[in-house]
Amino acid sequence: MKKRTSASNIMRLVSIVGIICLLALQWVWWRNAYRAVEVDFVSKSQDCLIRAVDKAIMYQLDSTSKGIKVVNVYAGEKMPKGKVITSGRVMSSIFDTEYTVEECINFTKQPLTERLIDCRFCTMLKDEFGYVPKHTIKIFRDSLPINPEDKFRYNRVAFGVKQDSILHQFGYAAYALAVFPSPNEFYLKKGALILVISILLVLLIGSILVFQLLNMQRERKFSDFIIDYTRMITHDLRTPVSGIQMIFKMFHKNGTLQEEIQEKYLVEGENLTKKILLNLDNILYMAKSEQMELPVHLLEVNIREFMENTVEMYRMRDYNPKKVVIETHYEPDDFKCRIDVGLMENVMCNLLDNAIKFTPQEALIVINCSNVGNNLVFSIRDNGIGMSAEDQKRIFVLFERGSANKNSQFPGFGIGLHFVERAVKAHGGKVTVQSEVGKGTEFTIRYTS
């Protein structure tokens, strides 16, 4: 048993660790996918900005009235005469080209404007992404180019900050800056499928983990219940069997007992036998009722006779040192109703056993039976320890014994009241309870006969 428990605990631990690892991998995968979408967005936006600035420059130079021509010059070709700015990058260095571009822009006295760049930038963004993300374009010029180490202040990706910004140098010390204040909007649109799959996988893995933990808790609770249940049922069955054995030994050792003493022992043996049968009936009835509805065989019986026969065997018992008084009241005095005798006798025995068990000192149990029209009402009231409102909500649940019943002073299986409810429902009725801690409990059964 210990080996099985140990192996089961190891399997549970491995399962939990595995699920946690899956969740961690899922998180890493989601972050990488999100980062890939981010990098792709920045890369494509940067390319769009470069092309937009180039087109804006070419447009300004082509539309100027200063007699400047824009031509494409490739390696090996002869440079045309006159004031020429090239759209091909064939200068000795990038700064040569940037300086020439900036010089021409200043020469024309028509510098690039943010509006001119933004017009082309929007067109390229729409062609690239299908829509135009929110952004702003800024142009600034310094006396000297920005130090390469300082460019990171302008070129930023939204991972860790609230916005993306892309810097592009188009002159010797001239820069275009595109700022995206809410790039997450694009990431959510672009990575909607990834996001949905990630959420579903996280929910699925999380549900499996929760289910695993609940299942482990349920198994542990069930294991503890089996141990307690076995102990209680052994105790409740062993006690009357031991009593019957003592009676047989007494008769065997003393063959000539007085008639009064023999009668007492025989009655006690009969009561102990009935107690064993009642416990076994509870177990058998519950096994049947969990698989199907309890079968009900209705017979017309005299309620007074039925109740007095049931109560009499409790009155004849010796509850020393406890005193038990059972009163019965009928309204009217004599009436008949249709009931299943076996089921209803078992119901009354369960309620009487509880009333006696949960009354530590002098027990006064009052039973009222009434028939108003076609409505049959049984009520059993005791002056016992009572129960809390919280216990009253769950006492009819299978294997629920209540806070007081969990004490070893009040042993029980936790199936008696569940059986009572099932049996009363099988009759088409309802059982209710009213109780107050320290003042007793009253169970009421109502059904239409």
Residue, then its C-alpha position, 0 to 999 in steps of 0.5 A: m500500500k505504501k509503495r503504491t502511494s509513493a508511486s502515485n505521489i511521484m506520478r502526480l509530481v511528475s505530471i505537475v512538473g511536466i505541465i509547468c514546463l509546458l506552460a513555460l515553453q508556451w510562454v517562451w514561444w509566445r514571447n518569441a513569436y511576438r518579438a518576431v512580429e515586432v522585428d518584422f514590423v520595424s524592419k518593413s517600416q524602416d524600409c518604407l521610410i527610406r523609400a519615402v524619403d528618397k522619393a520625396i527628395m527626387y520629387q523636390l529636385d525634379s520639380t525645382s526651377k533651378g535647372i538641376k537634373v536628376v539622373n541615374v549614374y551607374a559604375g563605369e558610366k561617364m558623369p554628365k556635365g552641369k549641376v547634377i545630383t544622382s539617384g544612384r549611390v556611386m559616390s566615394s562614401i555615404f557622407d558624400t551623397e548625403y552632403t550633396v543631397e543636403e547641398c542641393i536641397n539648400f540650393t533650391k531653397q525648397p527643403l523637405t517637409e514632414r508632410l511631403i515625406d508622410c504622404r509617400f510614407c502612408t502610401m507605402l505603409k498601406d501597400e505593405f501592411g494593408y492599413v496605415p498604423k498611427h504615426t508621426i513624422k519629424i524632420f530635424r537638422d543639426s550642425l553635425p551628424i548624430n554620434p552613432e552611440d547616441k542613435f539608440r535613443y531614437n531607434r527603439v522597439a516597443f518591447g519594454v517601451k511604449q512606442d516604436s521610433i525609426l531614425h533615417q539619415f538622409g543628409y549630412a546632418a539631416y534626419a527623418l524620425a518616424v514615431f509609432p505611439s501605439p504599435n501594439e495595435f499592429y502587433l495584435k492585428k498581425g499576431a491575432l492568430i498567434l495570440v488566440i492559439s497562445i491563449l487557448l493553449v494556456l487555458l487548455i494547459g491550465s485546465i489540465l493542471v487544475f483538473q489534475l490538482l482537483n483529481m489529486q485532492r479528490e483521490r486523497k479525500f476518497s482514500d481518507f474516506i475509505i479508511d474512515y469508512t472501513r473503521m466506522i462500518t467495522h465498529d458499527l457492525r462489530t459492536p452488535v455482533s459482539g453483543i449477540q456473541m455475548i448473549f449466546k455465551m451467556f445461554h451456553k454457560n447458564g442453561t437455566l436462566q430465569e425466564e425474566i432474564q432470558e426474555k431480556y437477553l432475547v429482546e436485546g439480541e433481537n434489537l442487535t440483529k435489527k441494528i445489523l440489518l438496518n446498517l446492511d439495508n442502508i448500504l444495500y439501498m444506497a448501492k441500488s439508489e446510486q444506479m437507479e431509482l429506489p423501487v417503491h411497493l405501496l401498500e395501504v397500512n394503518i399508520r398508527e400500527f405501523m409507527e407503534n411497531t417501529v417505535e416499540m423496539y426503541r422503547m424496549r432498549d436499554y440506553n443506560p445511563k442515558k434516558v430515552v422517552i419517545e412520545t407519539h401523536y396522531e391526527p386523526d387518531d386512526f387513519k390509513c395511508r399508502i406507503d412502502v413499509g420497508l422503505m419507510e420503516n428504514v427511514m424512521c429508524n434512521l431518524l430515530d437513531n440520529a435523534i437518540k445518538f445526538t442527545p447526550q443526556e435525557a432524550l425526549i423524542v416527539i413524533n407527530c403523524s398527521n393526515v390532512g386531505n391526501n397529505l401525509v406528514f411525519s415529524i420527528r423532533d428531539n432535544g439534542i445538540g442541534m446543528s449549524a445552518e452550514d451543516q443543514k445545507r449538506i447533511f443530505v449529501l452522500f458520505e457527509r457526516g456534519s461537523a459534530n458527526k465527525n467527532s469519534q463520540f458520534p460515529g456514523f457512515g454519512i449515508g443514513l440521511h442521504f438514504v432518507e432523502r432518496a427514499v422520501k423522493a421515491h415516494g414523491g415527497k420531500v424531507t426538510v430539517q429545522s435545527e438550532v445549535g444546543k436546542g435540538t432538531e426536527f425533521t419533517i416528511r411530507y408527501t401526497s398519499 
